[in-house]
Amino acid sequence: MKRVQRIVGVERDYAWGSPDAIPSLLGRQPTGSPVAELWFGAHPDAPARLPATFGETGPDLRTHIAADPVGALGEDVVSRFGPELPFLLKLIAPARPLSLQVHPSLERARERFAAESAAGIALDDPTRSYRDPNHKPELVFALTTFRAMCGFRAPRRAAELLAGLDAPLAQELHAMLRADPTAEGVRAAFTSLLDDATRPSAEAVHEVARACARRLADGSPSPRADTTVVKLADAYPGDPGVVVSLLLNPVTLQPGDALFVPAGGVHVYLAGLGVELMAASDNVLRAGLTPKHVDVPEMLECVDYVAAPPIRIAPEVFHGATRVFYAPVDDFELAVTTLTDTDGGPDHPLPGRGPRVLVCLDGRVEVSSRTDSAVLERGDAYFVRADEGALRGRGAGTLVQADVP
């Protein structure tokens, strides 16, 4: 059995995806269809394939792990997470905004997954909100400029953005936040925009978007916020999520930056290309800015309303070549290694242990262990079993690696 096993990621063709960002990164010819995400993991919805068997009934990474969970994952990982790979590594390429969303806590996911299963809702039912019993904290590592919104602004700052907008809905929200500039005031404003009982009309949303457009034309003091409203209104006309954006923190990641989104953190990804690493889950609770299923009541139950700045993770550097991003969770960590020895040069230790997934973003890197080796070129991905031990790399290129702390 190979312990450094090549895998083939699974494309996800969500409508918001870029048709060329991921294919171009991996040196492939775009087909014209959107490639929103490329999954390198063992989640039951889309486990990575083993290249020796391309048939629909052939084994995949999930099957490979199930054949020997302790050898593939290690005793420590199995004892903590069960016989499942605890993380999911992806490439993500939004070309248009995707989903006003939040992810549940582990306790909530277990409870609600069990409830939906007991109610007889099929796992592939598009109206199902919980597709597995796991939480989904996630980290995004930017490969290009990556724009997002994440978490709530300070209530007084959100009130400032709403002030002066010539639109009744904006004035109502402004008064609400001025009267209660706390997390409860944010909860009230956010809920009033999304709850069916108080949800504003499409025309009320249009009025706010037009007011932001006028303010932009007149020299807005907050051009980024107003531009976001206008662009969201073009993509999702009449959706209350357009106005919600004024309550959220804007985030711009430059290449090499990383953002962590905890359970309960409201977020919207706007545009860019990045590596995304998360707990092995596909639980997404949406409330707008999407053609997909929304579950507003459940989403509102899971939101953390405390205003806080976005969580940017600074890396620690090892051996002069590897940056490790330690997220504040037990499920995963991300390492990015850049080697520059074009003539081969010496081996470099690759941090990490247990089950690992490696993806080569550029160049050519030879990865070796005590018993096995593989050469990774742009677009190649490999799964390394826990029983293979430490890795070393040589060559010139960039590898991203997911592993378990």
C-alpha positions as CSV (number, residue, x, y, z in Angstrom):
1,M,0.0,0.0,0.0
2,K,1.3,3.4,-0.9
3,R,1.6,5.8,2.0
4,V,2.0,8.9,-0.1
5,Q,-1.0,8.5,-2.3
6,R,-2.0,10.8,-5.2
7,I,-5.6,12.1,-5.1
8,V,-7.8,13.9,-7.6
9,G,-9.9,16.8,-6.3
10,V,-13.6,17.1,-7.0
11,E,-14.9,20.2,-8.7
12,R,-18.0,22.0,-7.5
13,D,-19.7,24.1,-10.2
14,Y,-21.7,26.5,-8.0
15,A,-23.0,29.4,-10.0
16,W,-21.0,32.0,-8.1
17,G,-17.7,30.4,-9.2
18,S,-15.1,31.8,-11.6
19,P,-14.8,29.8,-14.8
20,D,-11.0,30.3,-15.1
21,A,-9.4,31.1,-11.8
22,I,-8.9,27.5,-10.5
23,P,-8.2,25.9,-13.9
24,S,-5.6,28.6,-14.6
25,L,-3.9,28.2,-11.2
26,L,-3.6,24.5,-11.9
27,G,-2.5,24.8,-15.5
28,R,-5.7,23.4,-17.0
29,Q,-7.8,24.7,-19.9
30,P,-11.0,26.4,-18.7
31,T,-14.2,24.8,-20.1
32,G,-16.4,27.9,-19.7
33,S,-18.3,26.4,-16.8
34,P,-17.9,27.8,-13.3
35,V,-15.4,26.1,-11.0
36,A,-16.3,27.5,-7.6
37,E,-14.4,25.0,-5.4
38,L,-12.1,22.1,-5.7
39,W,-12.4,19.7,-2.8
40,F,-9.4,17.6,-1.5
41,G,-10.8,15.6,1.3
42,A,-12.9,12.7,2.4
43,H,-16.3,14.4,3.1
44,P,-19.0,12.0,2.0
45,D,-20.5,14.6,-0.3
46,A,-17.5,14.7,-2.6
47,P,-14.5,12.6,-1.5
48,A,-11.3,13.0,-3.5
49,R,-10.6,10.1,-5.9
50,L,-7.7,7.9,-6.2
51,P,-6.3,8.1,-9.8
52,A,-5.9,4.4,-10.3
53,T,-9.7,4.0,-10.5
54,F,-11.5,6.7,-12.4
55,G,-14.8,4.7,-12.6
56,E,-17.8,5.9,-10.6
57,T,-17.6,2.8,-8.4
58,G,-13.9,2.8,-7.8
59,P,-12.4,3.5,-4.4
60,D,-11.9,7.1,-3.2
61,L,-10.0,8.7,-0.3
62,R,-12.9,8.0,2.1
63,T,-12.7,4.3,1.2
64,H,-9.0,4.3,1.5
65,I,-9.1,5.7,5.0
66,A,-12.0,3.3,6.1
67,A,-9.8,0.3,5.1
68,D,-7.3,1.2,7.9
69,P,-8.4,4.2,10.0
70,V,-5.6,3.9,12.6
71,G,-2.9,3.6,10.0
72,A,-4.3,6.3,7.8
73,L,-5.2,8.8,10.5
74,G,-3.2,7.7,13.6
75,E,-4.5,6.5,17.0
76,D,-4.6,10.1,18.4
77,V,-6.8,11.4,15.6
78,V,-9.1,8.4,15.7
79,S,-9.5,8.7,19.5
80,R,-10.4,12.4,19.1
81,F,-12.4,12.5,15.9
82,G,-13.4,8.9,15.2
83,P,-12.4,7.1,11.9
84,E,-12.9,10.3,9.8
85,L,-10.4,12.7,8.3
86,P,-11.2,15.8,10.5
87,F,-10.5,18.5,7.9
88,L,-11.4,19.4,4.3
89,L,-9.0,21.3,2.1
90,K,-10.4,23.3,-0.8
91,L,-9.5,25.8,-3.5
92,I,-12.2,28.5,-3.6
93,A,-12.8,31.1,-6.4
94,P,-15.8,33.3,-6.0
95,A,-16.4,35.5,-9.0
96,R,-19.6,37.0,-7.5
97,P,-20.8,37.3,-3.9
98,L,-21.8,34.0,-2.3
99,S,-24.3,33.6,0.5
100,L,-24.9,35.6,3.7
101,Q,-24.1,32.7,5.9
102,V,-23.0,31.3,9.2
103,H,-21.7,27.9,10.5
104,P,-23.0,26.2,13.6
105,S,-21.2,25.1,16.7
106,L,-20.4,21.5,17.2
107,E,-23.1,21.0,19.8
108,R,-25.7,22.7,17.6
109,A,-24.7,20.7,14.5
110,R,-25.0,17.4,16.3
111,E,-28.4,18.3,17.7
112,R,-29.9,19.6,14.5
113,F,-28.4,16.9,12.3
114,A,-30.0,14.2,14.5
115,A,-33.3,16.1,14.4
116,E,-33.4,16.4,10.6
117,S,-32.4,12.7,10.3
118,A,-35.2,11.7,12.7
119,A,-37.6,13.8,10.6
120,G,-36.8,11.7,7.6
121,I,-35.2,14.5,5.6
122,A,-32.8,12.9,3.1
123,L,-29.1,13.9,3.2
124,D,-29.3,15.1,-0.5
125,D,-32.6,17.0,0.0
126,P,-31.9,20.6,-1.1
127,T,-34.1,21.9,1.8
128,R,-31.9,20.2,4.4
129,S,-29.8,22.6,6.5
130,Y,-27.5,20.0,8.2
131,R,-25.7,17.6,6.0
132,D,-23.4,16.2,8.8
133,P,-23.1,16.4,12.6
134,N,-20.0,18.6,12.5
135,H,-19.1,22.2,13.0
136,K,-17.4,24.2,10.2
137,P,-14.8,26.7,11.5
138,E,-12.7,27.7,8.5
139,L,-9.6,29.5,7.4
140,V,-9.0,31.3,4.1
141,F,-5.5,31.8,2.8
142,A,-5.5,34.4,-0.1
143,L,-3.7,33.5,-3.3
144,T,-4.9,36.8,-5.0
145,T,-6.6,39.8,-3.5
146,F,-9.6,38.3,-1.7
147,R,-12.5,40.4,-0.6
148,A,-15.0,39.5,2.0
149,M,-17.3,40.7,4.9
150,C,-16.9,39.0,8.2
151,G,-18.5,39.7,11.6
152,F,-20.3,42.8,12.8
153,R,-19.0,46.4,12.8
154,A,-19.1,48.3,16.1
155,P,-22.8,49.4,16.4
156,R,-21.9,53.1,16.5
157,R,-19.8,52.7,13.3
158,A,-22.7,50.9,11.5
159,A,-25.0,53.8,12.7
160,E,-22.6,56.3,11.1
161,L,-22.8,54.5,7.8
162,L,-26.6,54.5,7.9
163,A,-26.8,58.2,8.9
164,G,-27.7,60.6,6.1
165,L,-28.9,57.9,3.7
166,D,-32.1,59.2,2.2
167,A,-34.1,56.0,2.5
168,P,-36.7,55.1,5.2
169,L,-35.2,51.7,5.8
170,A,-31.8,53.1,6.5
171,Q,-33.3,55.7,8.8
172,E,-35.2,53.0,10.8
173,L,-32.0,51.0,11.2
174,H,-30.0,54.1,12.2
175,A,-32.6,54.9,14.9
176,M,-32.5,51.3,16.2
177,L,-28.7,51.3,16.6
178,R,-28.6,54.8,18.1
179,A,-31.1,53.8,20.7
180,D,-29.2,50.6,21.6
181,P,-25.6,50.6,20.5
182,T,-24.9,47.1,21.9
183,A,-24.9,43.5,20.6
184,E,-28.7,43.5,21.4
185,G,-29.2,46.5,19.1
186,V,-27.2,44.7,16.4
187,R,-29.3,41.6,16.9
188,A,-32.5,43.7,16.5
189,A,-31.3,45.4,13.4
190,F,-30.0,42.2,11.8
191,T,-33.1,40.2,12.7
192,S,-35.5,43.0,11.4
193,L,-33.8,42.7,8.0
194,L,-34.1,38.9,7.7
195,D,-37.0,37.6,9.7
196,D,-40.1,37.0,7.6
197,A,-42.3,39.0,10.0
198,T,-40.2,42.2,9.5
199,R,-38.3,41.6,6.3
200,P,-38.3,44.8,4.2
201,S,-39.8,44.9,0.7
202,A,-37.6,44.7,-2.4
203,E,-38.4,48.4,-3.1
204,A,-37.2,49.4,0.4
205,V,-33.9,47.6,-0.3
206,H,-33.7,49.3,-3.7
207,E,-34.1,52.7,-2.0
208,V,-31.1,52.0,0.2
209,A,-29.0,50.9,-2.7
210,R,-30.0,54.0,-4.7
211,A,-29.1,56.2,-1.7
212,C,-25.7,54.6,-1.5
213,A,-25.2,55.2,-5.2
214,R,-26.0,58.8,-4.8
215,R,-23.7,59.2,-1.9
216,L,-20.9,57.6,-3.9
217,A,-21.5,60.0,-6.8
218,D,-21.3,62.9,-4.3
219,G,-18.0,61.8,-2.8
220,S,-18.9,59.3,-0.1
221,P,-16.9,59.3,3.2
222,S,-17.3,55.5,3.1
223,P,-16.8,54.5,-0.6
224,R,-16.0,50.8,0.1
225,A,-19.2,50.3,2.1
226,D,-21.3,52.1,-0.5
227,T,-19.7,50.3,-3.4
228,T,-20.4,47.0,-1.8
229,V,-24.0,47.8,-1.4
230,V,-24.3,48.9,-5.1
231,K,-22.6,45.7,-6.3
232,L,-24.6,43.4,-4.1
233,A,-27.8,45.1,-5.3
234,D,-26.7,44.5,-8.9
235,A,-26.1,40.8,-8.1
236,Y,-29.1,40.2,-5.9
237,P,-31.6,42.9,-6.4
238,G,-34.1,43.4,-3.6
239,D,-32.3,41.0,-1.2
240,P,-32.1,42.3,2.4
241,G,-28.6,41.0,2.5
242,V,-27.7,44.0,0.4
243,V,-28.5,46.2,3.4
244,V,-27.0,43.8,6.0
245,S,-23.6,44.5,4.4
246,L,-23.7,47.9,6.1
247,L,-23.6,46.1,9.5
248,L,-20.6,43.9,8.6
249,N,-16.8,44.4,8.7
250,P,-15.2,44.7,5.3
251,V,-12.1,42.5,4.8
252,T,-9.5,42.7,2.1
253,L,-6.8,40.0,2.1
254,Q,-3.7,40.4,0.1
255,P,-1.8,37.3,-1.2
256,G,-0.4,35.5,1.8
257,D,-2.9,36.8,4.3
258,A,-5.2,34.4,6.2
259,L,-8.6,34.9,7.8
260,F,-10.3,32.7,10.3
261,V,-14.1,32.4,10.6
262,P,-15.3,30.8,13.8
263,A,-18.7,29.2,14.5
264,G,-21.3,31.8,14.6
265,G,-19.3,34.3,12.5
266,V,-21.5,35.9,9.9
267,H,-19.6,36.2,6.6
268,V,-19.9,36.8,2.9
269,Y,-17.1,36.0,0.4
270,L,-17.2,38.6,-2.4
271,A,-14.4,37.8,-4.9
272,G,-10.9,36.3,-5.2
273,L,-8.9,33.1,-5.2
274,G,-7.8,31.3,-2.1
275,V,-7.1,28.1,-0.3
276,E,-9.8,27.2,2.2
277,L,-9.3,24.8,5.1
278,M,-12.1,23.8,7.5
279,A,-13.4,21.1,9.7
280,A,-14.8,18.3,7.6
281,S,-18.4,19.7,7.2
282,D,-20.7,21.1,4.6
283,N,-23.1,22.7,7.1
284,V,-23.9,26.2,5.7
285,L,-26.8,28.2,7.2
286,R,-27.8,30.8,4.6
287,A,-30.1,33.8,5.0
288,G,-29.7,35.6,1.7
289,L,-27.5,36.6,-1.3
290,T,-28.0,33.1,-2.8
291,P,-30.3,31.1,-5.0
292,K,-29.7,28.1,-2.7
293,H,-31.9,27.0,0.2
294,V,-32.1,29.6,3.0
295,D,-33.0,28.8,6.6
296,V,-33.4,32.2,8.3
297,P,-34.7,31.0,11.7
298,E,-31.9,28.5,12.1
299,M,-29.3,30.9,10.9
300,L,-30.5,33.6,13.4
301,E,-30.2,31.0,16.2
302,C,-26.5,30.4,15.4
303,V,-25.2,34.0,15.0
304,D,-22.7,35.6,17.3
305,Y,-23.9,39.3,17.5
306,V,-20.9,40.7,19.4
307,A,-19.1,43.2,17.3
308,A,-15.4,42.3,16.8
309,P,-12.8,42.8,14.1
310,P,-12.1,40.0,11.6
311,I,-9.7,37.4,12.9
312,R,-6.5,37.5,10.9
313,I,-4.0,34.7,11.6
314,A,-0.3,35.6,11.6
315,P,1.9,32.7,10.6
316,E,4.9,31.2,12.5
317,V,7.9,30.5,10.2
318,F,9.8,27.2,10.3
319,H,13.1,26.3,8.7
320,G,13.0,29.6,6.7
321,A,10.6,28.1,4.2
322,T,7.3,27.2,5.8
323,R,4.7,29.4,7.2
324,V,2.2,27.7,9.6
325,F,-1.2,29.2,10.3
326,Y,-2.5,27.9,13.6
327,A,-6.2,28.3,13.8
328,P,-7.8,28.3,17.3
329,V,-9.4,24.8,16.7
330,D,-8.3,21.2,17.1
331,D,-9.4,20.1,13.6
332,F,-6.8,21.5,11.4
333,E,-3.8,23.7,10.7
334,L,-2.4,25.1,7.4
335,A,1.3,25.1,6.3
336,V,2.5,26.9,3.2
337,T,6.0,26.0,2.1
338,T,7.9,27.8,-0.6
339,L,11.2,26.3,-1.9
340,T,13.6,28.0,-4.2
341,D,16.3,25.4,-4.9
342,T,16.1,25.2,-8.7
343,D,18.9,22.7,-8.9
344,G,17.4,20.3,-6.3
345,G,19.4,21.5,-3.4
346,P,19.1,20.1,0.2
347,D,16.0,18.6,1.7
348,H,13.8,20.9,3.9
349,P,11.8,19.4,6.8
350,L,8.1,19.8,6.3
351,P,6.3,20.5,9.6
352,G,3.2,18.5,10.4
353,R,2.2,15.0,11.5
354,G,-0.7,12.6,11.3
355,P,-2.9,12.6,8.1
356,R,-1.9,15.3,5.7
357,V,-3.1,16.6,2.3
358,L,-0.6,18.4,0.1
359,V,-1.4,20.5,-3.0
360,C,1.3,22.0,-5.2
361,L,0.4,25.5,-6.3
362,D,3.4,26.1,-8.6
363,G,6.8,24.7,-9.5
364,R,8.1,21.2,-8.9
365,V,8.7,19.7,-5.5
366,E,9.9,16.2,-4.5
367,V,8.4,15.1,-1.2
368,S,9.9,12.1,0.5
369,S,9.4,10.1,3.7
370,R,11.2,7.2,5.3
371,T,9.7,4.7,2.8
372,D,8.1,6.6,0.0
373,S,8.4,9.6,-2.2
374,A,6.5,11.6,-4.9
375,V,7.1,14.5,-7.2
376,L,4.4,17.2,-7.1
377,E,4.0,19.6,-10.0
378,R,1.4,22.4,-10.3
379,G,-2.1,21.1,-9.6
380,D,-0.9,17.7,-8.1
381,A,-2.4,16.7,-4.7
382,Y,-1.4,13.9,-2.4
383,F,-2.7,12.3,0.8
384,V,0.0,11.2,3.3
385,R,-1.0,8.6,5.8
386,A,-0.2,9.1,9.5
387,D,1.9,6.0,9.7
388,E,4.3,7.4,7.1
389,G,5.8,9.8,9.6
390,A,7.8,13.0,8.9
391,L,8.2,14.5,5.4
392,R,11.0,16.4,3.7
393,G,10.8,18.4,0.5
394,R,13.3,19.6,-2.2
395,G,13.0,21.6,-5.4
396,A,11.4,24.9,-6.4
397,G,7.7,25.5,-5.9
398,T,5.0,26.1,-3.4
399,L,3.1,23.5,-1.4
400,V,0.1,24.0,0.9
401,Q,-0.4,21.3,3.5
402,A,-3.4,20.6,5.8
403,D,-2.8,18.5,8.9
404,V,-4.2,18.0,12.4
405,P,-2.6,19.7,15.4
